[in-house]
C-alpha cells in the first residue's frame, strides 16, 4: 500500500477539496477513477474512510488517522524530491506562457526572478492568446500556461488561480455607478469580436437587455494593451466620455494616479477566473509542481 502513493495522493486531494469532482479536476483523472482508488484503499484497510454528505464529504475516524499518515508521507516525498533536484541540478529553461493581460499586467518581473530561484533554472515568459497557449502546451512547446479564457482540453489540467474583475473605465470622471441606459451615451473602445473579453461583456449585456449594436463605437482593438493605450490617447470630452471595459489589473496604476476613472454597472459585477494550465503528462513533474505551487501560494 505504501509503495503506491498515487492512491494516497488521490485520498489526500479528495480530503482537502472536500469533493470527488473537484479532486478529479485537480488530479486530471475521471471522477470514476477517483472513486475506484478510494474504494481500493477502503477494501485494503477493511473499513470506511470517507462518507459522502450533501454539502461534500467527511472523513471517518479511520480516514482522519489515514490522513495524518498520508500527509506525513507526502511531506517527506516532497522534501526528497527537492533533494533529488539539487543532485540532478538539471540545467533547463522553464517555459511559461501567459495571455496578454496576465503576462503584461499580472506577472511582475520580480516574480519571474523569484520563480527562477525556486526551481534553480531560468524562466522564459512568452505572451500570446489563450488558445495559442493551450495549443503550445499540447505541442510540448510550453511547460505551464496562465490563461484568462477557459479553453478546455482533455489532455490538460486546469487549476483555478485568480479572480479578475472587468470594470468600466473612462479617461474623464464618470459616475461611480452607471445605469444601463447611460451606456448608450458614451463613445466606446471595444475588443475585437473574437476575443474572450468581448464574449463575456456581450453575455452580460445580453442578460441586462443592452444592445451593443446601438453603441457609438470609436474602434475595435485586438488586445488589452491596445485598449489601454487607445483610451489614454483619446480626446477627453466630459459631455461624451470615451469608455471601455477592461481588466482591473490592467488599469490599477492609471486609476491610482488619477489618469483613468473606474465605474461599475448598477447591480452587476463582471468577474472571470484566471487559470493555471499544464499537460497531464507533467502531473508529477517536480519542476512543474514547484512552479504551480509557487503561483498558487500567491507569490506572483
C-alpha positions as protocol buffer text, in pm:
chain_id: "A"
residue {
  index: 1
  type: UNK
  ca { x: 0 y: 0 z: 0 }
}
residue {
  index: 2
  type: UNK
  ca { x: 270 y: 249 z: 98 }
}
residue {
  index: 3
  type: UNK
  ca { x: 457 y: 172 z: -224 }
}
residue {
  index: 4
  type: UNK
  ca { x: 159 y: 302 z: -425 }
}
residue {
  index: 5
  type: UNK
  ca { x: 146 y: 664 z: -314 }
}
residue {
  index: 6
  type: UNK
  ca { x: -71 y: 764 z: -613 }
}
residue {
  index: 7
  type: UNK
  ca { x: -380 y: 626 z: -441 }
}
residue {
  index: 8
  type: UNK
  ca { x: -291 y: 803 z: -117 }
}
residue {
  index: 9
  type: UNK
  ca { x: -238 y: 1125 z: -314 }
}
residue {
  index: 10
  type: UNK
  ca { x: -591 y: 1083 z: -451 }
}
residue {
  index: 11
  type: UNK
  ca { x: -723 y: 1034 z: -98 }
}
residue {
  index: 12
  type: UNK
  ca { x: -540 y: 1348 z: 25 }
}
residue {
  index: 13
  type: UNK
  ca { x: -680 y: 1551 z: -263 }
}
residue {
  index: 14
  type: UNK
  ca { x: -1038 y: 1436 z: -200 }
}
residue {
  index: 15
  type: UNK
  ca { x: -1000 y: 1516 z: 170 }
}
residue {
  index: 16
  type: UNK
  ca { x: -861 y: 1864 z: 102 }
}
residue {
  index: 17
  type: UNK
  ca { x: -1103 y: 1955 z: -175 }
}
residue {
  index: 18
  type: UNK
  ca { x: -1398 y: 1803 z: 16 }
}
residue {
  index: 19
  type: UNK
  ca { x: -1529 y: 1685 z: -318 }
}
residue {
  index: 20
  type: UNK
  ca { x: -1475 y: 1393 z: -556 }
}
residue {
  index: 21
  type: UNK
  ca { x: -1543 y: 1612 z: -861 }
}
residue {
  index: 22
  type: UNK
  ca { x: -1301 y: 1886 z: -753 }
}
residue {
  index: 23
  type: UNK
  ca { x: -1036 y: 1625 z: -678 }
}
residue {
  index: 24
  type: UNK
  ca { x: -1095 y: 1479 z: -1023 }
}
residue {
  index: 25
  type: UNK
  ca { x: -1037 y: 1819 z: -1188 }
}
residue {
  index: 26
  type: UNK
  ca { x: -726 y: 1889 z: -981 }
}
residue {
  index: 27
  type: UNK
  ca { x: -570 y: 1548 z: -1045 }
}
residue {
  index: 28
  type: UNK
  ca { x: -664 y: 1537 z: -1413 }
}
residue {
  index: 29
  type: UNK
  ca { x: -836 y: 1198 z: -1388 }
}
residue {
  index: 30
  type: UNK
  ca { x: -1200 y: 1096 z: -1421 }
}
residue {
  index: 31
  type: UNK
  ca { x: -1435 y: 1101 z: -1124 }
}
residue {
  index: 32
  type: UNK
  ca { x: -1498 y: 724 z: -1153 }
}
residue {
  index: 33
  type: UNK
  ca { x: -1119 y: 673 z: -1132 }
}
residue {
  index: 34
  type: UNK
  ca { x: -1110 y: 878 z: -811 }
}
residue {
  index: 35
  type: UNK
  ca { x: -1394 y: 672 z: -666 }
}
residue {
  index: 36
  type: UNK
  ca { x: -1224 y: 348 z: -768 }
}
residue {
  index: 37
  type: UNK
  ca { x: -899 y: 444 z: -594 }
}
residue {
  index: 38
  type: UNK
  ca { x: -1081 y: 537 z: -273 }
}
residue {
  index: 39
  type: UNK
  ca { x: -1267 y: 204 z: -282 }
}
residue {
  index: 40
  type: UNK
  ca { x: -935 y: 21 z: -327 }
}
residue {
  index: 41
  type: UNK
  ca { x: -796 y: 186 z: -13 }
}
residue {
  index: 42
  type: UNK
  ca { x: -1114 y: 104 z: 183 }
}
residue {
  index: 43
  type: UNK
  ca { x: -1100 y: -259 z: 68 }
}
residue {
  index: 44
  type: UNK
  ca { x: -731 y: -280 z: 159 }
}
residue {
  index: 45
  type: UNK
  ca { x: -793 y: -136 z: 508 }
}
residue {
  index: 46
  type: UNK
  ca { x: -1123 y: -316 z: 558 }
}
residue {
  index: 47
  type: UNK
  ca { x: -1302 y: -1 z: 675 }
}
residue {
  index: 48
  type: UNK
  ca { x: -1477 y: 311 z: 551 }
}
residue {
  index: 49
  type: UNK
  ca { x: -1254 y: 621 z: 527 }
}
residue {
  index: 50
  type: UNK
  ca { x: -1488 y: 871 z: 355 }
}
residue {
  index: 51
  type: UNK
  ca { x: -1857 y: 944 z: 396 }
}
residue {
  index: 52
  type: UNK
  ca { x: -2045 y: 1136 z: 127 }
}
residue {
  index: 53
  type: UNK
  ca { x: -2260 y: 1423 z: 256 }
}
residue {
  index: 54
  type: UNK
  ca { x: -2499 y: 1664 z: 82 }
}
residue {
  index: 55
  type: UNK
  ca { x: -2251 y: 1950 z: 119 }
}
residue {
  index: 56
  type: UNK
  ca { x: -1940 y: 1746 z: 33 }
}
residue {
  index: 57
  type: UNK
  ca { x: -1754 y: 1465 z: 208 }
}
residue {
  index: 58
  type: UNK
  ca { x: -1648 y: 1385 z: 562 }
}
residue {
  index: 59
  type: UNK
  ca { x: -1360 y: 1169 z: 684 }
}
residue {
  index: 60
  type: UNK
  ca { x: -1442 y: 887 z: 921 }
}
residue {
  index: 61
  type: UNK
  ca { x: -1230 y: 830 z: 1231 }
}
residue {
  index: 62
  type: UNK
  ca { x: -1016 y: 585 z: 1033 }
}
residue {
  index: 63
  type: UNK
  ca { x: -1000 y: 836 z: 750 }
}
residue {
  index: 64
  type: UNK
  ca { x: -867 y: 1104 z: 984 }
}
residue {
  index: 65
  type: UNK
  ca { x: -591 y: 869 z: 1102 }
}
residue {
  index: 66
  type: UNK
  ca { x: -502 y: 777 z: 743 }
}
residue {
  index: 67
  type: UNK
  ca { x: -493 y: 1145 z: 650 }
}
residue {
  index: 68
  type: UNK
  ca { x: -227 y: 1215 z: 915 }
}
residue {
  index: 69
  type: UNK
  ca { x: -13 y: 927 z: 792 }
}
residue {
  index: 70
  type: UNK
  ca { x: -53 y: 1015 z: 422 }
}
residue {
  index: 71
  type: UNK
  ca { x: 19 y: 1385 z: 486 }
}
residue {
  index: 72
  type: UNK
  ca { x: 337 y: 1290 z: 670 }
}
residue {
  index: 73
  type: UNK
  ca { x: 445 y: 1069 z: 379 }
}
residue {
  index: 74
  type: UNK
  ca { x: 364 y: 1347 z: 131 }
}
residue {
  index: 75
  type: UNK
  ca { x: 581 y: 1593 z: 322 }
}
residue {
  index: 76
  type: UNK
  ca { x: 874 y: 1352 z: 319 }
}
residue {
  index: 77
  type: UNK
  ca { x: 831 y: 1275 z: -51 }
}
residue {
  index: 78
  type: UNK
  ca { x: 821 y: 1645 z: -142 }
}
residue {
  index: 79
  type: UNK
  ca { x: 1133 y: 1713 z: 61 }
}
residue {
  index: 80
  type: UNK
  ca { x: 1308 y: 1418 z: -102 }
}
residue {
  index: 81
  type: UNK
  ca { x: 1211 y: 1541 z: -450 }
}
residue {
  index: 82
  type: UNK
  ca { x: 1377 y: 1876 z: -380 }
}
residue {
  index: 83
  type: UNK
  ca { x: 1691 y: 1696 z: -263 }
}
residue {
  index: 84
  type: UNK
  ca { x: 1693 y: 1488 z: -581 }
}
residue {
  index: 85
  type: UNK
  ca { x: 1656 y: 1803 z: -794 }
}
residue {
  index: 86
  type: UNK
  ca { x: 1958 y: 1951 z: -622 }
}
residue {
  index: 87
  type: UNK
  ca { x: 2158 y: 1636 z: -701 }
}
residue {
  index: 88
  type: UNK
  ca { x: 2046 y: 1634 z: -1063 }
}
residue {
  index: 89
  type: UNK
  ca { x: 2098 y: 2011 z: -1094 }
}
residue {
  index: 90
  type: UNK
  ca { x: 1941 y: 1983 z: -1437 }
}
residue {
  index: 91
  type: UNK
  ca { x: 2003 y: 2295 z: -1644 }
}
residue {
  index: 92
  type: UNK
  ca { x: 1698 y: 2393 z: -1842 }
}
residue {
  index: 93
  type: UNK
  ca { x: 1483 y: 2689 z: -1933 }
}
residue {
  index: 94
  type: UNK
  ca { x: 1134 y: 2661 z: -1787 }
}
residue {
  index: 95
  type: UNK
  ca { x: 881 y: 2772 z: -2050 }
}
residue {
  index: 96
  type: UNK
  ca { x: 593 y: 2973 z: -1907 }
}
residue {
  index: 97
  type: UNK
  ca { x: 316 y: 3107 z: -2130 }
}
residue {
  index: 98
  type: UNK
  ca { x: 71 y: 3380 z: -2034 }
}
residue {
  index: 99
  type: UNK
  ca { x: -220 y: 3555 z: -2201 }
}
residue {
  index: 100
  type: UNK
  ca { x: -176 y: 3924 z: -2280 }
}
residue {
  index: 101
  type: UNK
  ca { x: -349 y: 4060 z: -1970 }
}
residue {
  index: 102
  type: UNK
  ca { x: -174 y: 3820 z: -1732 }
}
residue {
  index: 103
  type: UNK
  ca { x: 169 y: 3839 z: -1892 }
}
residue {
  index: 104
  type: UNK
  ca { x: 170 y: 4217 z: -1921 }
}
residue {
  index: 105
  type: UNK
  ca { x: -9 y: 4330 z: -1606 }
}
residue {
  index: 106
  type: UNK
  ca { x: -33 y: 4047 z: -1351 }
}
residue {
  index: 107
  type: UNK
  ca { x: 309 y: 3876 z: -1356 }
}
residue {
  index: 108
  type: UNK
  ca { x: 579 y: 4127 z: -1249 }
}
residue {
  index: 109
  type: UNK
  ca { x: 944 y: 4081 z: -1344 }
}
residue {
  index: 110
  type: UNK
  ca { x: 1047 y: 4017 z: -984 }
}
residue {
  index: 111
  type: UNK
  ca { x: 803 y: 3724 z: -973 }
}
residue {
  index: 112
  type: UNK
  ca { x: 985 y: 3556 z: -1264 }
}
residue {
  index: 113
  type: UNK
  ca { x: 1319 y: 3608 z: -1091 }
}
residue {
  index: 114
  type: UNK
  ca { x: 1191 y: 3453 z: -768 }
}
residue {
  index: 115
  type: UNK
  ca { x: 1030 y: 3168 z: -963 }
}
residue {
  index: 116
  type: UNK
  ca { x: 1364 y: 3106 z: -1133 }
}
residue {
  index: 117
  type: UNK
  ca { x: 1534 y: 3079 z: -792 }
}
residue {
  index: 118
  type: UNK
  ca { x: 1266 y: 2836 z: -673 }
}
residue {
  index: 119
  type: UNK
  ca { x: 1345 y: 2584 z: -948 }
}
residue {
  index: 120
  type: UNK
  ca { x: 1712 y: 2683 z: -978 }
}
residue {
  index: 121
  type: UNK
  ca { x: 1671 y: 2740 z: -1352 }
}
residue {
  index: 122
  type: UNK
  ca { x: 1587 y: 3018 z: -1595 }
}
residue {
  index: 123
  type: UNK
  ca { x: 1222 y: 3100 z: -1664 }
}
residue {
  index: 124
  type: UNK
  ca { x: 1122 y: 3223 z: -2008 }
}
residue {
  index: 125
  type: UNK
  ca { x: 787 y: 3403 z: -2036 }
}
residue {
  index: 126
  type: UNK
  ca { x: 608 y: 3413 z: -2371 }
}
residue {
  index: 127
  type: UNK
  ca { x: 288 y: 3615 z: -2414 }
}
residue {
  index: 128
  type: UNK
  ca { x: 17 y: 3501 z: -2651 }
}
residue {
  index: 129
  type: UNK
  ca { x: -357 y: 3445 z: -2687 }
}
residue {
  index: 130
  type: UNK
  ca { x: -510 y: 3185 z: -2455 }
}
residue {
  index: 131
  type: UNK
  ca { x: -599 y: 2946 z: -2739 }
}
residue {
  index: 132
  type: UNK
  ca { x: -241 y: 2957 z: -2871 }
}
residue {
  index: 133
  type: UNK
  ca { x: -102 y: 2885 z: -2524 }
}
residue {
  index: 134
  type: UNK
  ca { x: -327 y: 2579 z: -2497 }
}
residue {
  index: 135
  type: UNK
  ca { x: -203 y: 2452 z: -2833 }
}
residue {
  index: 136
  type: UNK
  ca { x: 161 y: 2511 z: -2739 }
}
residue {
  index: 137
  type: UNK
  ca { x: 107 y: 2311 z: -2419 }
}
residue {
  index: 138
  type: UNK
  ca { x: -32 y: 2025 z: -2628 }
}
residue {
  index: 139
  type: UNK
  ca { x: 264 y: 2055 z: -2867 }
}
residue {
  index: 140
  type: UNK
  ca { x: 506 y: 2047 z: -2568 }
}
residue {
  index: 141
  type: UNK
  ca { x: 638 y: 2393 z: -2652 }
}
residue {
  index: 142
  type: UNK
  ca { x: 538 y: 2525 z: -2307 }
}
residue {
  index: 143
  type: UNK
  ca { x: 557 y: 2374 z: -1959 }
}
residue {
  index: 144
  type: UNK
  ca { x: 286 y: 2579 z: -1786 }
}
residue {
  index: 145
  type: UNK
  ca { x: 29 y: 2829 z: -1914 }
}
residue {
  index: 146
  type: UNK
  ca { x: -158 y: 3112 z: -1743 }
}
residue {
  index: 147
  type: UNK
  ca { x: -478 y: 3188 z: -1931 }
}
residue {
  index: 148
  type: UNK
  ca { x: -787 y: 3404 z: -1894 }
}
residue {
  index: 149
  type: UNK
  ca { x: -1007 y: 3202 z: -2128 }
}
residue {
  index: 150
  type: UNK
  ca { x: -1106 y: 2851 z: -2010 }
}
residue {
  index: 151
  type: UNK
  ca { x: -1039 y: 2667 z: -2338 }
}
residue {
  index: 152
  type: UNK
  ca { x: -1095 y: 2314 z: -2213 }
}
residue {
  index: 153
  type: UNK
  ca { x: -897 y: 2018 z: -2344 }
}
residue {
  index: 154
  type: UNK
  ca { x: -896 y: 1663 z: -2208 }
}
residue {
  index: 155
  type: UNK
  ca { x: -516 y: 1641 z: -2229 }
}
residue {
  index: 156
  type: UNK
  ca { x: -467 y: 1930 z: -1986 }
}
residue {
  index: 157
  type: UNK
  ca { x: -515 y: 2003 z: -1615 }
}
residue {
  index: 158
  type: UNK
  ca { x: -679 y: 2333 z: -1518 }
}
residue {
  index: 159
  type: UNK
  ca { x: -626 y: 2493 z: -1176 }
}
residue {
  index: 160
  type: UNK
  ca { x: -831 y: 2798 z: -1075 }
}
residue {
  index: 161
  type: UNK
  ca { x: -590 y: 3074 z: -980 }
}
residue {
  index: 162
  type: UNK
  ca { x: -709 y: 3436 z: -959 }
}
residue {
  index: 163
  type: UNK
  ca { x: -1044 y: 3606 z: -987 }
}
residue {
  index: 164
  type: UNK
  ca { x: -1039 y: 3901 z: -1224 }
}
residue {
  index: 165
  type: UNK
  ca { x: -1298 y: 4176 z: -1248 }
}
residue {
  index: 166
  type: UNK
  ca { x: -1384 y: 4358 z: -1568 }
}
residue {
  index: 167
  type: UNK
  ca { x: -1462 y: 4723 z: -1500 }
}
residue {
  index: 168
  type: UNK
  ca { x: -1592 y: 5021 z: -1695 }
}
residue {
  index: 169
  type: UNK
  ca { x: -1318 y: 5281 z: -1743 }
}
residue {
  index: 170
  type: UNK
  ca { x: -1309 y: 5633 z: -1889 }
}
residue {
  index: 171
  type: UNK
  ca { x: -1041 y: 5898 z: -1942 }
}
residue {
  index: 172
  type: UNK
  ca { x: -1269 y: 6157 z: -1776 }
}
residue {
  index: 173
  type: UNK
  ca { x: -1465 y: 6134 z: -1448 }
}
residue {
  index: 174
  type: UNK
  ca { x: -1796 y: 5947 z: -1482 }
}
residue {
  index: 175
  type: UNK
  ca { x: -2044 y: 5832 z: -1216 }
}
residue {
  index: 176
  type: UNK
  ca { x: -1912 y: 5554 z: -990 }
}
residue {
  index: 177
  type: UNK
  ca { x: -2228 y: 5354 z: -1058 }
}
residue {
  index: 178
  type: UNK
  ca { x: -2356 y: 5356 z: -1414 }
}
residue {
  index: 179
  type: UNK
  ca { x: -2710 y: 5269 z: -1517 }
}
residue {
  index: 180
  type: UNK
  ca { x: -2761 y: 5054 z: -1826 }
}
residue {
  index: 181
  type: UNK
  ca { x: -2935 y: 5336 z: -2013 }
}
residue {
  index: 182
  type: UNK
  ca { x: -2628 y: 5556 z: -1964 }
}
residue {
  index: 183
  type: UNK
  ca { x: -2415 y: 5316 z: -2167 }
}
residue {
  index: 184
  type: UNK
  ca { x: -2566 y: 5448 z: -2490 }
}
residue {
  index: 185
  type: UNK
  ca { x: -2442 y: 5799 z: -2410 }
}
residue {
  index: 186
  type: UNK
  ca { x: -2074 y: 5705 z: -2426 }
}
residue {
  index: 187
  type: UNK
  ca { x: -1827 y: 5653 z: -2709 }
}
residue {
  index: 188
  type: UNK
  ca { x: -1682 y: 5304 z: -2695 }
}
residue {
  index: 189
  type: UNK
  ca { x: -1347 y: 5135 z: -2747 }
}
residue {
  index: 190
  type: UNK
  ca { x: -1422 y: 4764 z: -2779 }
}
residue {
  index: 191
  type: UNK
  ca { x: -1226 y: 4443 z: -2804 }
}
residue {
  index: 192
  type: UNK
  ca { x: -1242 y: 4262 z: -3135 }
}
residue {
  index: 193
  type: UNK
  ca { x: -1534 y: 4025 z: -3170 }
}
residue {
  index: 194
  type: UNK
  ca { x: -1335 y: 3701 z: -3138 }
}
residue {
  index: 195
  type: UNK
  ca { x: -1182 y: 3790 z: -2800 }
}
residue {
  index: 196
  type: UNK
  ca { x: -1281 y: 3619 z: -2474 }
}
residue {
  index: 197
  type: UNK
  ca { x: -1332 y: 3956 z: -2302 }
}
residue {
  index: 198
  type: UNK
  ca { x: -1573 y: 4062 z: -2576 }
}
residue {
  index: 199
  type: UNK
  ca { x: -1771 y: 3739 z: -2533 }
}
residue {
  index: 200
  type: UNK
  ca { x: -1801 y: 3789 z: -2156 }
}
residue {
  index: 201
  type: UNK
  ca { x: -1913 y: 4150 z: -2197 }
}
residue {
  index: 202
  type: UNK
  ca { x: -2166 y: 4056 z: -2468 }
}
residue {
  index: 203
  type: UNK
  ca { x: -2315 y: 3785 z: -2246 }
}
residue {
  index: 204
  type: UNK
  ca { x: -2354 y: 4031 z: -1957 }
}
residue {
  index: 205
  type: UNK
  ca { x: -2508 y: 4298 z: -2179 }
}
residue {
  index: 206
  type: UNK
  ca { x: -2748 y: 4044 z: -2332 }
}
residue {
  index: 207
  type: UNK
  ca { x: -2857 y: 3946 z: -1980 }
}
residue {
  index: 208
  type: UNK
  ca { x: -2910 y: 4314 z: -1894 }
}
residue {
  index: 209
  type: UNK
  ca { x: -3102 y: 4379 z: -2217 }
}
residue {
  index: 210
  type: UNK
  ca { x: -2835 y: 4613 z: -2355 }
}
residue {
  index: 211
  type: UNK
  ca { x: -2785 y: 4625 z: -2732 }
}
residue {
  index: 212
  type: UNK
  ca { x: -2418 y: 4674 z: -2822 }
}
residue {
  index: 213
  type: UNK
  ca { x: -2520 y: 4736 z: -3182 }
}
residue {
  index: 214
  type: UNK
  ca { x: -2660 y: 5072 z: -3071 }
}
residue {
  index: 215
  type: UNK
  ca { x: -2330 y: 5187 z: -2916 }
}
residue {
  index: 216
  type: UNK
  ca { x: -2121 y: 5468 z: -3062 }
}
residue {
  index: 217
  type: UNK
  ca { x: -1807 y: 5260 z: -3130 }
}
residue {
  index: 218
  type: UNK
  ca { x: -1488 y: 5453 z: -3199 }
}
residue {
  index: 219
  type: UNK
  ca { x: -1266 y: 5149 z: -3258 }
}
residue {
  index: 220
  type: UNK
  ca { x: -1222 y: 4776 z: -3206 }
}
residue {
  index: 221
  type: UNK
  ca { x: -876 y: 4662 z: -3094 }
}
residue {
  index: 222
  type: UNK
  ca { x: -701 y: 4328 z: -3057 }
}
residue {
  index: 223
  type: UNK
  ca { x: -565 y: 4317 z: -2700 }
}
residue {
  index: 224
  type: UNK
  ca { x: -566 y: 4476 z: -2355 }
}
residue {
  index: 225
  type: UNK
  ca { x: -260 y: 4694 z: -2418 }
}
residue {
  index: 226
  type: UNK
  ca { x: -416 y: 4836 z: -2734 }
}
residue {
  index: 227
  type: UNK
  ca { x: -736 y: 4913 z: -2540 }
}
residue {
  index: 228
  type: UNK
  ca { x: -541 y: 5087 z: -2265 }
}
residue {
  index: 229
  type: UNK
  ca { x: -329 y: 5299 z: -2498 }
}
residue {
  index: 230
  type: UNK
  ca { x: -628 y: 5393 z: -2715 }
}
residue {
  index: 231
  type: UNK
  ca { x: -838 y: 5521 z: -2426 }
}
residue {
  index: 232
  type: UNK
  ca { x: -544 y: 5711 z: -2274 }
}
residue {
  index: 233
  type: UNK
  ca { x: -482 y: 5889 z: -2604 }
}
residue {
  index: 234
  type: UNK
  ca { x: -847 y: 5957 z: -2686 }
}
residue {
  index: 235
  type: UNK
  ca { x: -976 y: 6313 z: -2673 }
}
residue {
  index: 236
  type: UNK
  ca { x: -1118 y: 6396 z: -2331 }
}
residue {
  index: 237
  type: UNK
  ca { x: -1482 y: 6503 z: -2355 }
}
residue {
  index: 238
  type: UNK
  ca { x: -1695 y: 6518 z: -2039 }
}
residue {
  index: 239
  type: UNK
  ca { x: -2009 y: 6568 z: -2248 }
}
residue {
  index: 240
  type: UNK
  ca { x: -1947 y: 6247 z: -2446 }
}
residue {
  index: 241
  type: UNK
  ca { x: -1697 y: 6034 z: -2246 }
}
residue {
  index: 242
  type: UNK
  ca { x: -1488 y: 5766 z: -2412 }
}
residue {
  index: 243
  type: UNK
  ca { x: -1520 y: 5436 z: -2223 }
}
residue {
  index: 244
  type: UNK
  ca { x: -1412 y: 5074 z: -2239 }
}
residue {
  index: 245
  type: UNK
  ca { x: -1440 y: 4758 z: -2032 }
}
residue {
  index: 246
  type: UNK
  ca { x: -1107 y: 4620 z: -1919 }
}
residue {
  index: 247
  type: UNK
  ca { x: -942 y: 4405 z: -1652 }
}
residue {
  index: 248
  type: UNK
  ca { x: -891 y: 4582 z: -1318 }
}
residue {
  index: 249
  type: UNK
  ca { x: -534 y: 4451 z: -1317 }
}
residue {
  index: 250
  type: UNK
  ca { x: -454 y: 4633 z: -1642 }
}
residue {
  index: 251
  type: UNK
  ca { x: -556 y: 4979 z: -1518 }
}
residue {
  index: 252
  type: UNK
  ca { x: -468 y: 4965 z: -1148 }
}
residue {
  index: 253
  type: UNK
  ca { x: -174 y: 5210 z: -1187 }
}
residue {
  index: 254
  type: UNK
  ca { x: -364 y: 5454 z: -1407 }
}
residue {
  index: 255
  type: UNK
  ca { x: -661 y: 5463 z: -1168 }
}
residue {
  index: 256
  type: UNK
  ca { x: -438 y: 5516 z: -864 }
}
residue {
  index: 257
  type: UNK
  ca { x: -265 y: 5805 z: -1044 }
}
residue {
  index: 258
  type: UNK
  ca { x: -596 y: 5964 z: -1149 }
}
residue {
  index: 259
  type: UNK
  ca { x: -525 y: 5915 z: -1520 }
}
residue {
  index: 260
  type: UNK
  ca { x: -830 y: 5693 z: -1571 }
}
residue {
  index: 261
  type: UNK
  ca { x: -1160 y: 5666 z: -1384 }
}
residue {
  index: 262
  type: UNK
  ca { x: -1341 y: 5349 z: -1279 }
}
residue {
  index: 263
  type: UNK
  ca { x: -1713 y: 5278 z: -1274 }
}
residue {
  index: 264
  type: UNK
  ca { x: -1934 y: 4975 z: -1221 }
}
residue {
  index: 265
  type: UNK
  ca { x: -2264 y: 4868 z: -1370 }
}
residue {
  index: 266
  type: UNK
  ca { x: -2551 y: 4910 z: -1129 }
}
residue {
  index: 267
  type: UNK
  ca { x: -2643 y: 4579 z: -971 }
}
residue {
  index: 268
  type: UNK
  ca { x: -2387 y: 4378 z: -1165 }
}
residue {
  index: 269
  type: UNK
  ca { x: -2024 y: 4269 z: -1127 }
}
residue {
  index: 270
  type: UNK
  ca { x: -1836 y: 4120 z: -1420 }
}
residue {
  index: 271
  type: UNK
  ca { x: -1590 y: 3857 z: -1299 }
}
residue {
  index: 272
  type: UNK
  ca { x: -1390 y: 3578 z: -1458 }
}
residue {
  index: 273
  type: UNK
  ca { x: -1128 y: 3326 z: -1349 }
}
residue {
  index: 274
  type: UNK
  ca { x: -763 y: 3310 z: -1445 }
}
residue {
  index: 275
  type: UNK
  ca { x: -633 y: 2953 z: -1479 }
}
residue {
  index: 276
  type: UNK
  ca { x: -302 y: 2770 z: -1446 }
}
residue {
  index: 277
  type: UNK
  ca { x: -283 y: 2502 z: -1714 }
}
residue {
  index: 278
  type: UNK
  ca { x: -39 y: 2219 z: -1779 }
}
residue {
  index: 279
  type: UNK
  ca { x: -27 y: 1882 z: -1951 }
}
residue {
  index: 280
  type: UNK
  ca { x: -147 y: 1571 z: -1770 }
}
residue {
  index: 281
  type: UNK
  ca { x: 189 y: 1420 z: -1864 }
}
residue {
  index: 282
  type: UNK
  ca { x: 351 y: 1675 z: -1629 }
}
residue {
  index: 283
  type: UNK
  ca { x: 125 y: 1598 z: -1333 }
}
residue {
  index: 284
  type: UNK
  ca { x: 419 y: 1453 z: -1138 }
}
residue {
  index: 285
  type: UNK
  ca { x: 691 y: 1671 z: -1286 }
}
residue {
  index: 286
  type: UNK
  ca { x: 878 y: 1825 z: -991 }
}
residue {
  index: 287
  type: UNK
  ca { x: 967 y: 2143 z: -1180 }
}
residue {
  index: 288
  type: UNK
  ca { x: 605 y: 2196 z: -1287 }
}
residue {
  index: 289
  type: UNK
  ca { x: 481 y: 2120 z: -935 }
}
residue {
  index: 290
  type: UNK
  ca { x: 720 y: 2374 z: -783 }
}
residue {
  index: 291
  type: UNK
  ca { x: 616 y: 2650 z: -1024 }
}
residue {
  index: 292
  type: UNK
  ca { x: 243 y: 2577 z: -989 }
}
residue {
  index: 293
  type: UNK
  ca { x: 268 y: 2567 z: -608 }
}
residue {
  index: 294
  type: UNK
  ca { x: 466 y: 2893 z: -613 }
}
residue {
  index: 295
  type: UNK
  ca { x: 198 y: 3070 z: -818 }
}
residue {
  index: 296
  type: UNK
  ca { x: -94 y: 2925 z: -621 }
}
residue {
  index: 297
  type: UNK
  ca { x: 70 y: 3035 z: -296 }
}
residue {
  index: 298
  type: UNK
  ca { x: 21 y: 3394 z: -410 }
}
residue {
  index: 299
  type: UNK
  ca { x: 389 y: 3467 z: -469 }
}
residue {
  index: 300
  type: UNK
  ca { x: 310 y: 3642 z: -801 }
}
